[in-house]
Amino acid sequence: MCAKYLLTFFLSVWIAEAQDKIFKVTDYGAVADGKKDNSVEFLKAWSDACKWNGPATVLIPKGTFLLRSVIFNGPCKSSTTFQIQGDLLAPIDPSLLTDQKWINFRYINQLTVNGGGTLNGQGTATRQKCNNDPKCQILFTTMDFDFITNGIVQNVHSVDSKGGHFIVFGSGNFTFTDVTISAPANNRNTDGIKISHTKGVNITNVHIGTGDDCVAMIAGTKNVHIEKVFCGPGHGISVGSLGLNDGAEVVEDITVKNCTFDGTFTGVQIKTWAAPLKKTQFASNFFYQDIIMNNVRRPIVIDQFYCPERNCNPKENSHVQISNVTYINIQGNSASDFAVNFNCSRDLRCQKITVEDINFTSFGGGKQKQLTNFCSHVNGVSHGKQIPPSCLPQK
């Protein structure tokens, strides 16, 4: 009988620990007044959740919680959810943040961030406080994911970031869905989602309006699927910039489908630096389909002479080989004289570039300008309707 009771006792303990347990930050002393720093209380709740022998949820209830820089470290014993029902507020004073990051998750398997709440970076107020002081560091990322496997960000709002909104680094199998991202268009370097050295990312049903790239895929990004993303304002969905430093900066297998761009500076672009490298780098297998652009200044771009500060050597060539890029059914109107601009490396011509059913008119009322396309050092073909006429040979 004793053995039976012991078995029942241990079984009940195991079942209890296997169930999802909620760790509410207010139970640890967090105060939702928008003034008290709650970093210690959040970290205590995270620590207990991470050690729980079963699925765990760190719950941020409704209310406004001020938070300095925090690092939520793993590994955790089971799947962990960071559920934001309220608003998280970054401090205006950038000296209260560290390492150019506000909220940082590291070394976690099975992480979910959700809840319908808001991440408020208070970037505009920080810029006003800094008032162009070069000693005043502004560009802090709202939320960083470093070395995360099987991560999901769902039903979260990120507003007024100081720098980028979300950065994913060194991770695998990561999803953003039903997320809204916004920052004033004149707040520079406020990228929506930036991905680096990560394999397997899905971005779906995301609305992004910001002062830089809506999505940026830089060194080491592979196997990304982007669909049903609205981008505007911003600088479009970008690959790069690549090729400034030596290293294996391979970017490959990128799909962008069923997206809309409105009032952006760029639509879909691949950008590389014209810089000397010891070894050739590669960017390949990009597929863009069923995209609508309205009032976009540079709709379709490959720029292998990227130099935003205009301090580069114009005699240098990009040492990034771009190949296997396909554009199908992309239409809308351009706010410049160009629809397609392929400016490729003189040493490493763009290879296997395909455009099919491209239809652009000039933006604005009144007399319509005649748009043109530009191709330099490109090997490729065009198919179907081409308005304006393609600069690649028709097949």
Backbone hydrogen bonds, N-H to C=O, Kabsch-Sander energy under -0.5 kcal/mol:
donor,donor_aa,acceptor,acceptor_aa,energy
5,Y,1,M,-2.4
6,L,2,C,-2.6
7,L,3,A,-2.4
8,T,4,K,-2.3
9,F,5,Y,-2.5
10,F,6,L,-2.8
11,L,7,L,-2.2
12,S,8,T,-2.2
13,V,9,F,-2.0
14,W,10,F,-2.4
15,I,11,L,-2.4
16,A,12,S,-2.1
17,E,13,V,-2.3
18,A,14,W,-1.8
19,Q,15,I,-0.8
19,Q,16,A,-0.7
21,K,55,P,-2.1
23,F,57,T,-3.7
24,K,22,I,-0.6
25,V,59,L,-2.4
27,D,24,K,-1.5
28,Y,25,V,-1.2
29,G,26,T,-1.1
30,A,25,V,-1.9
33,D,31,V,-1.3
34,G,64,T,-1.9
38,N,36,K,-0.5
38,N,66,L,-2.2
42,F,38,N,-2.4
43,L,39,S,-2.3
44,K,40,V,-2.0
45,A,41,E,-2.1
46,W,42,F,-2.5
47,S,43,L,-2.5
48,D,44,K,-2.1
49,A,45,A,-2.2
50,C,46,W,-2.9
51,K,47,S,-1.3
52,W,48,D,-0.6
52,W,49,A,-0.9
54,G,52,W,-1.6
56,A,79,S,-2.2
57,T,21,K,-2.7
58,V,81,T,-3.3
59,L,23,F,-1.9
59,L,57,T,-0.7
60,I,58,V,-0.5
60,I,83,Q,-3.0
64,T,32,A,-0.6
65,F,63,G,-0.6
65,F,87,D,-3.0
66,L,36,K,-0.6
66,L,64,T,-0.5
67,L,89,L,-2.5
69,S,96,L,-0.9
70,V,102,W,-2.5
72,F,104,N,-3.5
73,N,71,I,-0.9
74,G,106,R,-1.6
77,K,50,C,-2.5
80,T,110,Q,-2.6
81,T,56,A,-2.7
82,F,112,T,-3.4
83,Q,58,V,-2.4
83,Q,81,T,-0.7
84,I,82,F,-0.7
84,I,114,N,-3.6
85,Q,60,I,-2.7
85,Q,83,Q,-0.8
86,G,60,I,-1.1
87,D,63,G,-3.3
88,L,118,T,-3.1
89,L,65,F,-2.8
90,A,120,N,-2.6
96,L,93,D,-1.8
97,L,94,P,-1.7
98,T,101,K,-0.7
101,K,98,T,-2.0
102,W,141,T,-2.0
103,I,142,T,-1.8
104,N,70,V,-2.0
105,F,144,D,-2.8
106,R,72,F,-2.2
107,Y,146,D,-1.9
108,I,147,F,-0.8
110,Q,149,T,-2.7
111,L,150,N,-1.3
112,T,80,T,-2.2
113,V,152,I,-2.9
114,N,82,F,-1.6
116,G,155,N,-2.7
117,G,84,I,-2.1
118,T,86,G,-1.7
119,L,157,H,-3.3
120,N,88,L,-3.0
120,N,118,T,-0.6
121,G,119,L,-0.7
121,G,159,V,-2.3
123,G,160,D,-3.2
126,T,122,Q,-1.7
127,R,123,G,-2.4
128,Q,124,T,-2.0
129,K,125,A,-2.0
130,C,126,T,-2.6
131,N,127,R,-2.3
133,D,130,C,-1.7
136,C,133,D,-1.9
137,Q,135,K,-0.8
140,F,138,I,-2.2
141,T,100,Q,-2.3
142,T,164,G,-2.4
143,M,165,H,-2.3
144,D,103,I,-2.8
145,F,167,I,-2.8
146,D,105,F,-2.8
146,D,144,D,-0.5
147,F,145,F,-0.5
147,F,169,F,-2.8
149,T,108,I,-2.4
150,N,172,G,-2.4
151,G,173,N,-1.5
152,I,111,L,-2.2
153,V,175,T,-2.7
154,Q,113,V,-2.8
154,Q,152,I,-0.5
155,N,177,T,-1.4
157,H,117,G,-2.2
158,S,180,T,-2.7
159,V,119,L,-3.0
160,D,182,S,-1.7
162,K,140,F,-0.5
163,G,140,F,-1.8
163,G,164,G,-0.5
165,H,191,D,-3.0
166,F,192,G,-2.0
167,I,143,M,-1.8
168,V,194,K,-2.7
169,F,145,F,-3.0
170,G,196,S,-1.6
172,G,148,I,-2.3
173,N,199,K,-1.8
174,F,200,G,-2.8
175,T,151,G,-2.2
176,F,202,N,-2.9
177,T,153,V,-2.4
178,D,204,T,-1.1
178,D,205,N,-0.5
179,V,205,N,-0.6
180,T,156,V,-1.8
181,I,207,H,-2.9
182,S,158,S,-2.5
183,A,209,G,-1.9
187,N,184,P,-1.9
188,R,186,N,-1.0
189,N,211,G,-0.5
190,T,187,N,-0.6
192,G,213,D,-2.5
193,I,214,C,-1.8
194,K,166,F,-2.5
195,I,216,A,-2.7
196,S,168,V,-2.4
197,H,219,A,-2.9
199,K,171,S,-1.7
200,G,222,K,-2.4
201,V,223,N,-1.9
202,N,174,F,-2.5
203,I,225,H,-2.7
204,T,176,F,-2.5
205,N,227,E,-1.2
206,V,228,K,-0.8
207,H,179,V,-2.2
208,I,206,V,-0.5
208,I,230,F,-3.2
209,G,181,I,-2.4
210,T,233,P,-2.7
212,D,190,T,-0.5
214,C,236,G,-2.2
215,V,236,G,-1.2
216,A,193,I,-2.7
217,M,238,S,-2.4
218,I,195,I,-2.7
218,I,216,A,-0.6
220,G,250,V,-0.6
221,T,218,I,-1.2
222,K,198,T,-2.5
223,N,252,E,-1.8
224,V,253,D,-1.9
225,H,201,V,-2.9
226,I,255,T,-3.0
227,E,203,I,-2.7
228,K,257,K,-1.3
230,F,206,V,-2.2
231,C,229,V,-0.5
231,C,260,T,-2.9
232,G,208,I,-2.7
232,G,233,P,-0.7
235,H,212,D,-2.1
237,I,267,G,-2.3
238,S,215,V,-3.1
238,S,236,G,-0.6
239,V,269,Q,-2.3
240,G,217,M,-2.9
240,G,238,S,-0.5
242,L,271,K,-1.3
249,E,247,G,-2.0
250,V,248,A,-1.5
251,V,282,F,-1.6
252,E,221,T,-1.7
253,D,284,S,-1.4
254,I,285,N,-2.3
255,T,224,V,-2.6
256,V,287,F,-2.9
257,K,226,I,-2.7
258,N,289,Q,-1.5
260,T,229,V,-2.2
261,F,292,I,-2.6
262,D,231,C,-2.4
263,G,294,N,-2.9
265,F,234,G,-2.7
267,G,298,R,-2.5
268,V,299,P,-2.3
269,Q,237,I,-2.0
269,Q,267,G,-0.5
270,I,301,V,-1.7
271,K,239,V,-2.9
272,T,303,D,-2.5
273,W,242,L,-3.1
274,A,306,Y,-0.6
275,A,273,W,-1.2
281,Q,319,H,-2.6
283,A,321,Q,-2.6
284,S,251,V,-2.0
285,N,323,S,-1.3
286,F,324,N,-2.3
287,F,254,I,-2.6
288,Y,326,T,-3.0
289,Q,256,V,-2.4
290,D,328,I,-1.8
291,I,329,N,-1.5
292,I,259,C,-2.2
293,M,331,Q,-2.3
294,N,261,F,-2.7
296,V,333,N,-1.6
297,R,264,T,-1.7
297,R,295,N,-0.5
298,R,265,F,-1.5
300,I,339,A,-1.7
301,V,268,V,-2.4
302,I,341,N,-2.5
303,D,270,I,-2.9
304,Q,302,I,-0.6
304,Q,343,N,-2.8
306,Y,272,T,-2.3
310,R,307,C,-1.5
316,E,313,N,-1.8
321,Q,281,Q,-3.5
321,Q,319,H,-0.5
322,I,320,V,-0.7
323,S,283,A,-1.9
324,N,351,Q,-1.5
325,V,352,K,-1.5
326,T,286,F,-2.5
327,Y,354,T,-2.5
328,I,288,Y,-2.7
329,N,356,E,-2.4
330,I,357,D,-1.2
331,Q,291,I,-2.3
332,G,359,N,-2.0
333,N,293,M,-1.9
334,S,361,T,-2.5
335,A,296,V,-2.0
339,A,372,T,-1.6
340,V,372,T,-0.5
341,N,300,I,-2.5
342,F,374,F,-3.1
343,N,302,I,-3.2
343,N,341,N,-0.7
344,C,342,F,-0.7
344,C,376,S,-2.3
345,S,348,L,-0.6
350,C,377,H,-1.9
351,Q,322,I,-2.4
353,I,379,N,-1.8
354,T,325,V,-2.9
354,T,352,K,-0.5
355,V,381,V,-1.9
356,E,327,Y,-2.5
357,D,383,H,-1.9
358,I,385,K,-2.2
359,N,330,I,-2.2
360,F,387,I,-3.3
361,T,332,G,-1.9
363,F,334,S,-2.9
371,L,369,K,-0.8
372,T,337,D,-2.3
374,F,340,V,-2.4
376,S,342,F,-2.2
379,N,350,C,-2.7
380,G,378,V,-0.6
381,V,353,I,-2.1
382,S,393,P,-2.5
383,H,355,V,-2.4
387,I,358,I,-3.1
395,K,382,S,-2.5
